[in-house]
Structures are given as structure tokens and as C-alpha cells.
Amino acid sequence: MKILSLSVLAGVMATPAVACDLCSIYSASQARGEVGKGFYASVAEQFTHFGTMQMEGVTVPNTANQHMDSSVTQIIAGYNFNERFGVQFNLPVINRSFQRPDGAGGIERGSESGVGDVSVVANFSPYRKEWQNGTFHWNVLGGVKFPTGSSSRIFEEVAELTAPPPPPGAPDSGIHGHDLTLGSGSVDGVVGTGLYASYKRFFMSASTQFAIRTKGDFDYQFANDLMWSGGPGVYLALADKYTIALQLVTSGEAKGQDIFQGAQAEDTAVTSVYLGPQISFTWAEKFSAEVGVDLPISIRNSSLQSVPDYRVRVGLNWRF
């Protein structure tokens, strides 16, 4: 299942004695809801275009013009109890449109939209340090994902077991029910950690998140999923009221084969690496926005799959 995954980013804390640049960085963290007591809300959108066909990691002709556009909007509400501990509620709204072979020699076009699987995540900062020219912050998180999204598309996996073979010469589909489903039908766990370090105007962030899957509807179990991201950045502008930062982000995913009715689902494993820029903006201690583009530099997959050509990420955050 191709979904958006959000991790709790590490933030920084400063004292009145530090330099003005660090005060601005601290304000940026507060605007993102990373530090400071109180409520915050976020809206995060990830748009992914799948238009390339790969067989065992090798690009193959896309004779049927198979493609999928996936939009996942995360609506987030959170509360920080203090500088170190907080919780957040994530509600994903998903829309996917696609074109694929129908298995009978024709072309199927359709869409799937609705609410996905909600999650509740707690984050804790076990260590943070600030000094004259820099900061360091370590964050950990853990939570639970609940089966609120429709899993009806997974029934396609059952139907494929008894479907007649396609006509000779007809292309195989690289887009299946496990790609289109809004939910998994399972209660899953998530754990992760994040690091943030800065020195003057330069900073580095890194985060990783691990999804622990259980068996869901139709005897289908998505594989455990490891996701990571991070990279160096620089604050282009540091003012009393606003900051502008540019970061080069490397991200990736490592996921094994799903289990369907006790057997491995061949077309479900993927290991991918993306690279792209991200620009962030904050205003005072209340608002922040960020835009990023991810371009694949390596995708290795099992069997035949439709894989991403690019991803675009947009986030807006308010702190109350």
C-alpha cells in the first residue's frame, strides 16, 4: 500500500541568553508545534504520480499507459503537555485515480477516495542541549494506527485467485487492490526517532519510522515498513519575526513482501531512495509552511509494479 507517512520532527529550545539567530530558530520550532506547551494543528499534503512500470527493479515498456495519481492529506491535531512530551491525532483523507488493464484485454479507469486509517502518536524528547552557537535535540515517538479506512479494495486480491487468465498479448496490471485500498483492516503499531542539530545558520535533521503490521481483513497482512529521511540545511533568512530555510532531503523506504492467505504476495516488496529540495518558512511562533519535492534515484521492487516518478509535499502548521 502506497501511503503517506508523517513523523514527529525534532525541535530545538533556547534561553534568553542565546544569540538572536538561535532565538529565531527556536521561534521556528515553536511555530511548527515541536516545542512549547499548548495546542497545534497541521495540514500536510503528499501528491505522488506513479507512471513508470518496473519488473524486478528494471524499467519495462508501459504499453497500456498505466498510471496512478495518489493524494493523501493528513489533518493533524496535537497537544504538547510540556517541553518534552506531547500527543497528536492524525486523520488521513485519500484520493487516488488510476488507469490499468482490466484483465480482459481492455482498459479500466477509476478512482478511490475517502478517509484512511487514523492514528494516535505520542512523542517524547529524552535529551536536548543548547549552547551559544548551536542546539541538539533527540526525539522518540510511538503510537497506534486504527482500521478506520475502507479495506474493500483488498478483496481484489481474493478475486484475482479465481479470475480467468488475460487474453494472449494483453499486458499485466501493475496496480492492484493493495495499492488502491484506503485502509488495511488491521491495528498496527508505529515507533520512530528523530535528531536535529544546528550550528549557527546550518542544521542537520534525520528521522526514521518503523510500522509494525498485523493481519487485517481478507487474511491480508501488509509487511513491516521502515521509512527514513534527513539531510543538511541552511537558514537563508533569520529575522525577529520570520525564518526561511533550505534543506536537501534524502528519504527512503524498505518494505518486504505482504502476506496473503499464508503466502507471500509477489508484487509488494520495494526498497526506494529519493532526493530533493525542501524550503521552509515560519512566522513568529505561530505559523510555518514547507514545500518539498522528492525525485527517485533508486527503486528496487519485486515482480511487476507501478512505481513513483515524483512526489510533492506541502505542509501548513499553526500553533495556538
Secondary structure, 3 states (H helix, E strand, C coil): CCCCCCCCCCCCCCCCCCCHHHHHHHHHHHHCCCCCCEEEEEEEEEEEEEEEEEECCEEECCCCCCEEEEEEEEEEEEEECCCCEEEEEEEEEEEEEEEEECCCCCEEEEEEEEECCCEEEEEEEEEEEEECCEEEEEEEEEEEECCCCCCHHHHHHHHHHHCCCCCCCCCCCCCCHHHHCCCCCCCEEEEEEEEEEEECCEEEEEEEEEEECCCCHHHEECCCEEEEEEEEEEEEEECCCEEEEEEEEEEEEEECCCEECCEECHHHCEEEEEEEEEEEEEECCCEEEEEEEEEEEEEEECCEEEEEEEEEEEEEEEEC
